[in-house]
Amino acid sequence: MSFLNSMRTPFAAALLALATVAAIPTPALAQASAPDAAAPAAAASDAAAAAPAPDATAPIPVPAATTKETIDNPYGVQALWKDGGVIAKFNLIILLIMSMASWYIIFTKLWEQHKMLKAADSVGDGFWTAGSIKAGANTLEEGSAFRYIAESGLKSSDHHEGTLVEQIDRHTWISMSVSRAVENIQSRLSDGLAVLATVGSTAPFVGLFGTVIGIYGALTQIGIAGQASIDKVAGPVGEALIMTAIGLAVAVPAVMGYNWLVRRNKSVMEKVRAFSGDLHNVLLAGKR
């Protein structure tokens, strides 16, 4: 017993020492690891404090403007041709043909008048300074109106005797030949003007016919639907207005072109008549 008692005391002291040693590292390690865990948080707070504060006066970025959306017009000319009836398409084709014919005549007649005015300016430089009418006619441009008058006068003077027209005196025959040549030139200048007059007077009514058909279609759709909603009326009424506008767009240039060409024809014919009168007097004087 004494031996056991003597061994119990040191054993108990050893257990107490082991328990003390095992308990000491836990708070120490917790205290040692606490600074390590707090270090990132402290660094983050320092970085946040060091970062510059946002400028309250800085402009707010505006998002880039988006592309404007385009909406197709369901009541335009393209829609009219695509969805229009047979009569609407026929009217458009007729108006297109009228417009093309008008512009073609306007440009061709302007070019023809320009050539004749240019030839009239060259008459004084070459024809009247020549020694004879034949030599003067050769100085004129081939196919010009003034050369045609000069050649007609020479032909009437050369082939008067020995023919059926010999019964007509020479003065009258030359006058008739020169006058006939002048009338032919005036008739050629007037070619196409009747087309312009026709287009100018009828194109508005062709467009109006399309207008009537469009309004009739609108009334028909209203009657079928039983209500005058905008979607039932907009299409046919838009078609009617487009037809009216196209008819006016075709007629106005034709009327203005007709009046302009008629006025220019008067200026050209004044020069032609003056040349023919002088040529007539020279031929009666016996100069060839």
C-alpha positions, 0 to 999 in steps of 0.5 A: 500500500505504501508503495502504491501511495508513493507512486500515485502522487508522482503520477497525478503530478505528471497528469496535471502537468500534461493537462497544463501543457495541452491547454496552453497552445490553444489560446496562443495559436488563436492569438497568433492566427488572429492577426493573420486573419485580420491582415487582409481585412485591414489591407482592404480597408486601407486600400479603400481609404486610399482610393480617390473619391468619385468626382460628383461633377464628372459627366455621366456617360451617355449611351451611344445613339441607336440607329433610327428605325425606318418604317416602310410606307404601306401606302406609297407608290411601291405598295400601290403597284404591288397591291393595286388593282388592274385599273391602277396599274394600267393608269400608272403605265399610261401616265409613264408612257405620257411622261416619257413621250413628253420629255423625249419631244421636249429635248429633241425639239430643243436640240433641233431649234438649237441647230437651226439658230446656230445655222441662222448665225452662220448664214451671214458669215458664209452664204451672203458673202459668196459669189453666187447662190450655188456657192453660198448654198455649199457653205451651209450645213448639209441637211439644214433648213436654210440650205433646203430653202436655197436649193428649193429656190435654185431648183424652181429657177432652173426648171421653170422653162420647158415644163408644165409650170411654164404657164406660170410666170417665173416670179410666181413660181419662185415665190410658190417654191420658196414659200412651200419650202418655208411651210415644210420647215414650219411643219417640221418644227411643229412636229410633236407639239400636238403630243405635248398639248394632248398630254397636258390636257388629258394627263390630269383626267387620267390621274383623276380616273385613278382617283375615282377608282380609288375612292370607289374601292374605299367605299366598297371596303367600308360597305363590306366591313360595315364600319369606316375604320382607318385601315379600310380607308387609308389604302384606297384613299392614298391610292387615289391621291397618288394617282392625282399627284402623278397626273399633275406631275405629267401634265405640268411639264408637258404644258410648260414645254409646249408653250416654251417650244412654241415661243422658240419656234416663232423666233426660229421662223422669223429668221427663216422667213427673213432668209427666204425673203432675201433669197427670193429677191436675189433669185428674181434678180437673176443671180444664181 
